[in-house]
Amino acid sequence: MIAQSAVLPYPFSTPRPLAVQFSSLELSSDAGILLARQADERLQLCQRLAHCIQDERNPSKTTHSMMQLLQQRIYQLVAGYEDANDSTPLRHDPIFKLACGRLPLPQAECLASQPTMSRL
C-alpha cells in the first residue's frame, strides 16, 4: 500500500518554502488553532468585531492592533485557554503567533501579554 500525503493550504500565510527538520525547539501542541484561523478568514469574525469596537488608545503607544488582540483572545478561547492570564506564556507560542499574523520565530515580535489582554 502506498502512503498518500494530504496538503492543507494555509491561505492566510505568505507562501514560503516548507522545510521539515527535527530539532530540540519547543513547539506548540495547539496546531489545530490554524483551522480556527481558516474558519475565521472565511467568516471574517475577528475583522467584523474589530470594526465594531471603538479603539480609543493612542496609536503612537499601541503595539497590537484591535484585530490582533481579538484574534489572540478568540483563538486562545477556542483552544481552551479561558483565562487571560494564559496570554503571557502563549505570547511566544509559534502556532499562536502564526495564527495571529506574526512570524513563528523566537526573535519575531511577540503577541500581547496578560495585562494587555486584561485591559482589552
DOSE-877896 format. One record per residue (C-alpha): x, y, z; residue number from 1. Coordinates in steps of 0.1 Angstrom, whole numbers, padded with zeros to 4 digits. Layout:
BEGIN
NODE     px     py     pz    i
NODE      X      Y      Z  NUM
...
// end
This chain:
BEGIN
NODE     px     py     pz    i
NODE   0000   0000   0000    1
NODE   0014   0034  -0009    2
NODE   0010   0061   0016    3
NODE  -0006   0093   0004    4
NODE   0001   0127   0018    5
NODE  -0025   0154   0023    6
NODE  -0019   0190   0015    7
NODE  -0036   0215   0037    8
NODE  -0031   0250   0024    9
NODE  -0030   0280   0048   10
NODE  -0041   0309   0026   11
NODE  -0036   0335   0053   12
NODE   0001   0328   0054   13
NODE   0027   0343   0030   14
NODE   0038   0315   0007   15
NODE   0072   0302   0019   16
NODE   0091   0270   0013   17
NODE   0085   0244   0039   18
NODE   0114   0225   0054   19
NODE   0109   0198   0079   20
NODE   0137   0193   0104   21
NODE   0139   0176   0138   22
NODE   0152   0199   0165   23
NODE   0150   0204   0202   24
NODE   0130   0236   0199   25
NODE   0098   0240   0220   26
NODE   0068   0236   0197   27
NODE   0031   0241   0203   28
NODE   0006   0214   0210   29
NODE  -0021   0237   0196   30
NODE  -0016   0233   0159   31
NODE  -0053   0228   0154   32
NODE  -0057   0265   0161   33
NODE  -0047   0271   0124   34
NODE  -0080   0255   0114   35
NODE  -0098   0281   0136   36
NODE  -0078   0308   0118   37
NODE  -0090   0294   0084   38
NODE  -0126   0294   0096   39
NODE  -0121   0330   0109   40
NODE  -0108   0340   0075   41
NODE  -0139   0327   0058   42
NODE  -0163   0342   0084   43
NODE  -0143   0374   0090   44
NODE  -0154   0372   0126   45
NODE  -0124   0390   0141   46
NODE  -0123   0416   0114   47
NODE  -0160   0424   0118   48
NODE  -0157   0426   0156   49
NODE  -0127   0449   0153   50
NODE  -0147   0473   0132   51
NODE  -0174   0474   0158   52
NODE  -0151   0483   0187   53
NODE  -0141   0519   0190   54
NODE  -0103   0519   0198   55
NODE  -0095   0550   0219   56
NODE  -0059   0540   0225   57
NODE  -0031   0564   0214   58
NODE  -0019   0549   0181   59
NODE   0017   0560   0189   60
NODE   0017   0539   0221   61
NODE  -0001   0509   0206   62
NODE   0018   0477   0197   63
NODE  -0011   0454   0189   64
NODE  -0040   0463   0167   65
NODE  -0075   0456   0179   66
NODE  -0078   0429   0152   67
NODE  -0046   0412   0166   68
NODE  -0059   0414   0202   69
NODE  -0092   0399   0192   70
NODE  -0076   0372   0172   71
NODE  -0053   0362   0200   72
NODE  -0081   0362   0226   73
NODE  -0106   0343   0205   74
NODE  -0081   0317   0193   75
NODE  -0070   0312   0229   76
NODE  -0106   0306   0239   77
NODE  -0111   0282   0211   78
NODE  -0080   0263   0222   79
NODE  -0094   0260   0258   80
NODE  -0074   0288   0274   81
NODE  -0103   0306   0291   82
NODE  -0082   0329   0314   83
NODE  -0064   0360   0301   84
NODE  -0035   0350   0324   85
NODE  -0027   0323   0298   86
NODE  -0017   0350   0274   87
NODE   0017   0356   0289   88
NODE   0031   0321   0283   89
NODE   0012   0318   0250   90
NODE   0026   0351   0236   91
NODE   0058   0332   0225   92
NODE   0039   0302   0211   93
NODE   0049   0297   0174   94
NODE   0014   0284   0164   95
NODE  -0005   0312   0180   96
NODE   0020   0337   0165   97
NODE   0014   0323   0131   98
NODE  -0024   0322   0135   99
NODE  -0023   0359   0146  100
NODE  -0003   0370   0116  101
NODE   0032   0371   0132  102
NODE   0063   0352   0122  103
NODE   0066   0320   0143  104
NODE   0102   0326   0151  105
NODE   0116   0332   0186  106
NODE   0131   0365   0176  107
NODE   0098   0378   0160  108
NODE   0075   0402   0177  109
NODE   0055   0385   0205  110
NODE   0018   0386   0210  111
NODE   0000   0405   0237  112
NODE   0008   0398   0274  113
NODE  -0018   0392   0302  114
NODE  -0020   0428   0313  115
NODE  -0028   0439   0277  116
NODE  -0054   0412   0273  117
NODE  -0070   0421   0306  118
NODE  -0073   0457   0295  119
NODE  -0090   0445   0263  120
// end
